[in-house]
Every structure is written in structure tokens, then in C-alpha cells.
Amino acid sequence: MAFSAKATAVAAHLLEGAPHLHRAGQLDVRLATTEAEVAAAQALRYQIFYDEMGATPTRAMTAQRRDVDSYDAICDHLLVIDHGLPGEGPHVVGTYRLLRQVVATMNHGFYSAGEYDLSPLIAQSAEGGQLLELGRSCVAPEYRNNTTITLLWRGIASYLQTHAIGHMFGCASLHGADPRVHAAELSYLYHHHLAPPELRARALADHYVPMDRLSATAYDQRVAAKALPPLIKGYLRVGAMIGDGAYVDLQFNTTDVFVVMPVERITRRYAGRFVAGANDAE
């Protein structure tokens, strides 16, 4: 599958209006400040989710070749920009969509509420700081390396500090809409990383897929852990916990799990690695 840098290009003069958060060589991470930057992120999402992963676009999405929904207008969009392609100009190579609780409350709630009952998390947030929903994460194939992923995490860490976030959460996906194929991975997550009750979102009843499909001794734990997608592995490394029940998303051809991460644990363990500092490579 060929990926188009032209579709994800952003005019250099648009990027001059706002500073980047962190930089590593020819890459930087920043928040989108213009509609053109958001459109470039949507084009990247289309290439990854629909062209590469086999999701089913609407006619409008196919016509635009952009992944678009009503949440884009209210979310912040974190972007990794490559400034170094000769003759092509800057373009978006990685993105995350960020939705703060205060913004969700003023609009139409969290995206994940269409898949999971978030009431335990929302109740907890009254004492533990506002929530941040992460979504629509993707990175262009040739940029799926430690440099790009670390830049995204450093951008998120800076955002967490700016907005006093207590917990961040979102849905993470296993490719394919048949949970039986992922029985070992789902069982491993359930047996070893289940969130405590006060943080445990549960898949909505009409779509609830049990995750404890195999007993704790019926599969090889190391093989199951190794088979997890890189994004879920990354979340687990920073202390993520898993909700109760999977959700099959037929449009995106995925089996989703709910992931929640306490920010205090992340910043305590990884502040030196992810937060701004004098070691940004120029």
C-alpha cells in the first residue's frame, strides 16, 4: 500500500504561527492550530485506518479521503510533523486526538461512551483530576519507530501537565472483528491487567464480549503478551489497566479494549523521559 505524503502536507507558513512542543532531528510534535493541520491528520488517519487496516468508510469519507467525525471539531489534535522531505515540505506522520473532560461535558460527551459505561471513571474524576480521552492514534508505516512514538508521548506528557489531568483513557484495538482469534491476548489482559472497580469501565451490555475466554493456565502468557499490538504494549509499560469486556467495532474491523492510565504513575516513572527538557535534539 502506497502512502501519500502530499495528502498529509501542511504549508510551512501555517506552522510558524505556533511553537512546537518538542523536536528530534527533522521531526517535531505540536498541537494543531489550523484547519489545514487537522485536515492533514484526517488524511493520515484515512490512509492508516481505511487503506491499510480495512475499515469501512462512509461515502463522504471516500470522496474526501479523510477520516472525519463530529468529535474532530471539539478535540485537540497532537501532530508529529516531518520537516525533512526534500521538495515535499512539512507533512503529518503521526497523530493523536485528545478530548478533555471539561470540553466533553460542554458538548456531546466522550467518544468512548458509545462503547463503554464510563460512570466509574467520571465519578472518580470528582476527586482525582479531570479525565483525558485519547483516540484516533496512528503513525505512518515508515515512521513506526522509537523516535516518533517517544515524541508523541512527550507531547502527551506536556499536555497532561498543562491541563491538570488525573487519568487518561481510551479504546485500543486488536486488528480483526473476531474476538475468538484474540482469545489468548484478551484473556491475558483480563487476568493480568484488569483495572480496579473504581476505574473499571464496562463494555455496554448490548455489545459486551467477555475477555476471560481462557483460564489463566490455558495459554502461554509470554506468547500472548508478545502478540499484543505495539500500542497496547506501550500503554501497559506506562502502567495502563484494562476495562471489563471487549467491543467489536465492525466499521473499523477491530476488537477494542478499554485502557485507563493514572497520570501520577506515568509522570512519576517517566517524567525524565517524556517531559520537556534541555535534551531536545535540534
HUURKA-V992884 format. One record per backbone hydrogen bond with DSSP energy under -1.0 kcal/mol. NH is the residue of the N-H (numbers start at 0). CO is the residue of the C=O. E is the energy in kcal/mol with one decimal. If there is no record, write none. Layout:
nh=NH co=CO e=E
nh=NH co=CO e=E
This chain:
nh=8 co=5 e=-1.2
nh=9 co=89 e=-2.4
nh=13 co=10 e=-1.3
nh=17 co=14 e=-1.0
nh=20 co=28 e=-3.2
nh=21 co=28 e=-1.2
nh=23 co=26 e=-2.9
nh=26 co=23 e=-2.0
nh=27 co=80 e=-1.9
nh=28 co=21 e=-2.2
nh=29 co=78 e=-2.3
nh=31 co=76 e=-2.9
nh=37 co=33 e=-1.6
nh=38 co=34 e=-2.6
nh=39 co=35 e=-1.9
nh=40 co=36 e=-1.9
nh=41 co=37 e=-2.5
nh=42 co=38 e=-2.0
nh=43 co=39 e=-2.0
nh=44 co=40 e=-2.6
nh=45 co=41 e=-2.1
nh=46 co=42 e=-2.1
nh=47 co=43 e=-2.2
nh=48 co=44 e=-3.1
nh=49 co=45 e=-2.0
nh=50 co=45 e=-1.8
nh=51 co=46 e=-1.6
nh=52 co=47 e=-2.0
nh=54 co=48 e=-2.5
nh=55 co=250 e=-3.3
nh=61 co=57 e=-2.4
nh=62 co=58 e=-2.4
nh=63 co=59 e=-1.9
nh=64 co=60 e=-2.7
nh=65 co=60 e=-1.2
nh=66 co=41 e=-2.0
nh=71 co=68 e=-1.2
nh=73 co=70 e=-1.3
nh=74 co=70 e=-1.3
nh=75 co=97 e=-2.7
nh=77 co=95 e=-2.6
nh=78 co=29 e=-3.4
nh=79 co=93 e=-2.6
nh=80 co=27 e=-2.9
nh=81 co=90 e=-2.7
nh=82 co=25 e=-3.1
nh=87 co=84 e=-1.6
nh=88 co=84 e=-1.2
nh=90 co=81 e=-1.5
nh=91 co=7 e=-2.7
nh=92 co=79 e=-2.9
nh=93 co=79 e=-1.1
nh=94 co=137 e=-2.3
nh=95 co=77 e=-1.9
nh=96 co=134 e=-3.2
nh=97 co=75 e=-3.2
nh=98 co=132 e=-2.2
nh=100 co=130 e=-2.3
nh=103 co=99 e=-2.6
nh=104 co=100 e=-2.8
nh=105 co=101 e=-1.1
nh=108 co=103 e=-2.4
nh=113 co=110 e=-1.9
nh=114 co=111 e=-2.3
nh=115 co=111 e=-2.7
nh=116 co=201 e=-3.1
nh=121 co=117 e=-2.5
nh=122 co=118 e=-2.5
nh=123 co=119 e=-2.0
nh=124 co=120 e=-1.9
nh=126 co=123 e=-1.8
nh=127 co=123 e=-1.6
nh=131 co=166 e=-1.8
nh=132 co=98 e=-2.9
nh=133 co=168 e=-3.4
nh=134 co=96 e=-1.9
nh=137 co=94 e=-1.9
nh=139 co=92 e=-2.8
nh=142 co=139 e=-2.2
nh=143 co=140 e=-1.5
nh=144 co=142 e=-2.2
nh=148 co=144 e=-2.2
nh=149 co=145 e=-2.6
nh=150 co=146 e=-2.0
nh=151 co=147 e=-2.1
nh=152 co=148 e=-2.3
nh=153 co=149 e=-2.6
nh=154 co=150 e=-2.4
nh=155 co=151 e=-2.3
nh=156 co=152 e=-2.7
nh=157 co=153 e=-2.1
nh=158 co=154 e=-2.0
nh=159 co=155 e=-2.6
nh=160 co=156 e=-1.8
nh=161 co=157 e=-2.1
nh=162 co=158 e=-1.9
nh=164 co=159 e=-1.5
nh=165 co=129 e=-2.9
nh=167 co=260 e=-2.4
nh=168 co=131 e=-2.5
nh=169 co=258 e=-1.9
nh=171 co=256 e=-2.7
nh=173 co=254 e=-2.4
nh=175 co=252 e=-2.8
nh=180 co=177 e=-1.6
nh=182 co=179 e=-1.3
nh=185 co=181 e=-2.9
nh=186 co=182 e=-2.1
nh=187 co=183 e=-2.5
nh=188 co=184 e=-2.4
nh=189 co=185 e=-2.2
nh=190 co=186 e=-2.8
nh=191 co=187 e=-2.1
nh=192 co=188 e=-2.1
nh=194 co=241 e=-2.9
nh=198 co=195 e=-2.2
nh=200 co=198 e=-1.3
nh=201 co=116 e=-1.1
nh=202 co=243 e=-2.6
nh=203 co=114 e=-2.5
nh=206 co=203 e=-2.0
nh=208 co=245 e=-1.6
nh=212 co=210 e=-2.3
nh=217 co=214 e=-1.9
nh=223 co=219 e=-2.5
nh=224 co=220 e=-2.6
nh=225 co=221 e=-2.1
nh=226 co=222 e=-1.6
nh=232 co=228 e=-2.2
nh=233 co=229 e=-2.5
nh=234 co=230 e=-2.2
nh=235 co=231 e=-2.5
nh=236 co=232 e=-2.0
nh=238 co=235 e=-1.7
nh=239 co=234 e=-2.0
nh=240 co=259 e=-2.5
nh=241 co=192 e=-3.2
nh=242 co=257 e=-2.3
nh=243 co=200 e=-2.8
nh=245 co=208 e=-3.0
nh=246 co=255 e=-2.0
nh=248 co=253 e=-2.4
nh=253 co=248 e=-2.0
nh=254 co=173 e=-2.6
nh=255 co=246 e=-3.5
nh=256 co=171 e=-2.8
nh=258 co=169 e=-3.0
nh=259 co=240 e=-2.6
nh=260 co=167 e=-3.3
nh=262 co=165 e=-2.1
nh=265 co=261 e=-1.5
nh=266 co=262 e=-3.1
nh=267 co=263 e=-2.1
nh=268 co=264 e=-1.9
nh=269 co=265 e=-2.8
nh=270 co=266 e=-1.4
nh=273 co=269 e=-2.6
nh=274 co=270 e=-2.3
nh=279 co=276 e=-1.1
